[in-house]
Amino acid sequence: MEEPMDKKSRISTTWSNLKTYYENHKKEILLGLIIFLVASLSFGLGYLANRELNHAPIIIEKSSP
């Protein structure tokens, strides 16, 4: 019967697997990070630009027939 892995060896194994995954998929991870950062920056800048314009609210009045 196998003994369950202790916490330290599980962390070591997981860390090793993550490093291997990173080494095998470095370009894809970098591309994903760049896309995420550009999208976040675009959203943030758009949000700030819209806040600074302070458009007057649109008021819709119901006319009586």
C-alpha positions as CSV (number, residue, x, y, z in Angstrom):
1,M,0.0,0.0,0.0
2,E,1.3,3.5,-0.9
3,E,1.5,6.1,1.7
4,P,-0.2,9.3,1.0
5,M,2.1,12.1,-0.1
6,D,3.0,14.5,2.6
7,K,2.4,18.2,2.2
8,K,5.9,19.1,1.3
9,S,6.3,16.5,-1.4
10,R,2.9,17.5,-2.9
11,I,4.0,21.1,-3.1
12,S,7.3,20.1,-4.6
13,T,5.6,18.0,-7.2
14,T,3.0,20.6,-8.0
15,W,5.8,23.3,-8.3
16,S,7.8,21.0,-10.6
17,N,4.7,20.4,-12.8
18,L,4.0,24.2,-13.0
19,K,7.6,24.9,-14.0
20,T,7.4,22.2,-16.7
21,Y,4.1,23.5,-18.0
22,Y,5.5,27.1,-18.1
23,E,8.6,26.0,-20.0
24,N,6.5,24.1,-22.6
25,H,4.0,26.9,-23.0
26,K,6.0,30.1,-22.5
27,K,4.9,31.8,-25.7
28,E,1.2,31.1,-25.2
29,I,1.4,32.4,-21.6
30,L,3.2,35.5,-22.6
31,L,0.7,36.2,-25.4
32,G,-2.2,35.7,-23.0
33,L,-0.7,38.1,-20.5
34,I,-0.1,40.7,-23.2
35,I,-3.7,40.4,-24.4
36,F,-5.0,40.7,-20.9
37,L,-2.9,43.7,-20.1
38,V,-3.9,45.5,-23.3
39,A,-7.6,44.8,-22.8
40,S,-7.4,46.0,-19.1
41,L,-5.6,49.1,-20.1
42,S,-8.1,49.8,-22.9
43,F,-11.0,49.4,-20.6
44,G,-9.5,51.6,-17.9
45,L,-8.6,54.4,-20.3
46,G,-12.0,54.3,-21.8
47,Y,-13.7,54.4,-18.4
48,L,-11.5,57.3,-17.3
49,A,-12.1,59.2,-20.6
50,N,-15.9,58.8,-20.3
51,R,-15.9,60.0,-16.7
52,E,-14.1,63.2,-17.6
53,L,-16.5,64.2,-20.4
54,N,-19.5,64.6,-18.0
55,H,-22.2,64.4,-20.6
56,A,-25.6,66.0,-19.8
57,P,-28.2,63.3,-18.9
58,I,-30.8,62.5,-21.5
59,I,-34.2,63.4,-20.3
60,I,-37.2,61.7,-21.9
61,E,-40.5,63.4,-21.4
62,K,-43.8,61.7,-22.1
63,S,-46.1,63.9,-24.1
64,S,-49.8,63.8,-23.6
65,P,-52.0,62.9,-26.6
